Structure formats: structure tokens, C-alpha cells
Amino acid sequence: MTSNILLESSLPGIPLVARGKVRDVYAIGEDRLLIVATDRISAFDCILGSPIPGKGRVLTQLSLFWFDFFARDVKTHLLTADVNQYPSQLQPFAPQLEGRSMLVRRAKMFDAECVARGYVSGSGWKDYQATGAICGIALPAGLQESAKLPQPIFTPATKAQSGHDLNISFNEFRTVVGANMADTLRDTTLAIYDKAAGYARSRGIILADTKFEFGLVNGELVLADEVLTPDSSRFWPADTYAPGGPQKSYDKQFVRDYLETLDWDKRPPAPALPADIVAKTRAKYYEAYRVLTGKELE
């Protein structure tokens, strides 16, 4: 299993422009980027001391599935994920890049996350408990944790390279991206969330919430980064759904639950994970891919 782990990519001679919590991003000329998904895992906005073998492949392959799924609904930044079609300077690194990388158009990204919520969970639940609203959107009184909302809502957040993303109101979002674009991003986010949620439900999965990132390429709106992965979404098995508390999920909940048992202040350096937590988390990522796509990820 260890031979399948990629903690950091290494592409000598290729300019590294960003190293995020999970992804390494390289410049390929002026107008293209190479995005490499590593096996790093973060929780509480900290990169943990143990990777999840194969996680980067799951994130990449699931994003590719959704990019194709939304092909008629929204433009994307994807050019190709076929390493044989990558430019010549990347060919020496093909074994490292196979299955976990994407060549994309360089976009001017909006400095905000576009979040769609169909259920009350996570930071939305905390917001609702405190204010009766999420991101300033008033909700019915008496909702339980994980309850389904009357209709999906758009709850943007600021993007953070480190530390916690912060929920913001729609008016604050308008000041970040512009009034007209704010309406477009909200409507696009809710439309593709609705389509994805319907598909996921047909596969026995509840898409509780998710976040999208958008940018502009030559003035054209594109969907970018990762899409509807266990890192960016809450996927719940429909057959065990029961509002009134946290739900079983296809994500890193095993990791969060374990970390909550530790005497750790949720600041770096983050602890390593026991082998059984790594194995269970890895199995959940692969299961999410299998259930959503109907295929096994080799």
C-alpha cells in the first residue's frame, strides 16, 4: 500500500505555483495549470500527520466523473486528464501523475466558496443554533440537526489558504464578486447542486451540502478545482438517514471523530493517525466512488 502513497508531488523543472492542503499546482506555460491531488488529508483545516493511500486518485477520478456529468450545464476548466496528451515536459513524470492529475485552463478564480446546502449540518447547524438562520437566511424554527431544508439554500464562504473558511451573507458575497456575478454564481450553484443531489439520491446517497469554486477564462464562467468529492461535500447513506444528530457519511468522519478524542487544540502540528483510522477512511473514499459512479477504482 505504501508504494501508492503520494504525500508531495515532485516535478523538477516544472514551476510549482501553489501547494494547498491536498493539491499541488504547477504552471504549464502562461495559460495552463497542472493540478496534482496528493494523499494528504486535512481536518479542522490542518494537514494531518498521516496520508490516506490512494485518496488523491479518488478525488481526481470523482471530479472527472462530475465534470463530465455537468458538461451540458456549465463550462469547466478541464482540458484533459490523459497523461498521454500532456505536453512533452510532463511525460517523464507520467507514472507519478497517472490517475491523480488534471491539465486545466488557468482561470481567474473568485475569492469565495459557493456553497449549496439542502440539509442543516456542520457549520450551518452551528449558525442555525445560534441565530435561527444560516448566512443570514432565516429558517423555520425547531429544525433538528441534519434536517432537510424546505428548499436548498446558497450560503457562500470566504476562501482561506490556512485557517477556517468563514460563512458570509449574500450581500457580503456581492461585494466580493460583484452584484451581477453574485446572482449568476448563486443560480448556477443551486442548479448544479439540484441536479447532482437528484442523481446521488438515485444511487442511494443524500448530498447534504457541497461547495463549488468558479473562475473566469477569457471572461467566460467556468467550474474549477474539485467537484462533489468527499472532501468538498457531505454524502450520507440514504438508508441510514435519521435527522436529530450527525449522520454516517462517505468522508473523513472517522478522522474527525478520532481527533475529537485527543487532547489536541486543533492547531498545527496535527497528530498522526492510527492504522485502523487510515484504513477505514480510505475504504469510505473508495466506497463513495464506487456507489456514485457504479465502477470500481483500481
Stockholm file with secondary structure:
# STOCKHOLM 1.0

chainA/1-298         MTSNILLESSLPGIPLVARGKVRDVYAIGEDRLLIVATDRISAFDCILGSPIPGKGRVLTQLSLFWFDFFARDVKTHLLTADVNQYPSQLQPFAPQLEGRSMLVRRAKMFDAECVARGYVSGSGWKDYQATGAICGIALPAGLQESAKLPQPIFTPATKAQSGHDLNISFNEFRTVVGANMADTLRDTTLAIYDKAAGYARSRGIILADTKFEFGLVNGELVLADEVLTPDSSRFWPADTYAPGGPQKSYDKQFVRDYLETLDWDKRPPAPALPADIVAKTRAKYYEAYRVLTGKELE
#=GR chainA/1-298 SS CGGGCCSSCCCTTSCEEEECSSEEEEEETTTEEEEEECSCCEETTEECSSCCTTHHHHHHHHHHHHHHHTTTTSCBSEEECCGGGSCGGGGGGHHHHTTTEEEEECCEECSEEEEEEEECCHHHHHHHHHHSEETTEECCTTCCTTCEEEEEEECCEECCSSSCCCBCCHHHHHHHHCHHHHHHHHHHHHHHHHHHHHHHHHTTEEEEEEEEEEEEETTEEEEESCCSCTTTEEEEEGGGCCSSSCCCCSSTHHHHHHHHTSCCCSCSSCCCCCHHHHHHHHHHHHHHHHHHHSSCCC
#=GC SS_cons         CGGGCCSSCCCTTSCEEEECSSEEEEEETTTEEEEEECSCCEETTEECSSCCTTHHHHHHHHHHHHHHHTTTTSCBSEEECCGGGSCGGGGGGHHHHTTTEEEEECCEECSEEEEEEEECCHHHHHHHHHHSEETTEECCTTCCTTCEEEEEEECCEECCSSSCCCBCCHHHHHHHHCHHHHHHHHHHHHHHHHHHHHHHHHTTEEEEEEEEEEEEETTEEEEESCCSCTTTEEEEEGGGCCSSSCCCCSSTHHHHHHHHTSCCCSCSSCCCCCHHHHHHHHHHHHHHHHHHHSSCCC
//
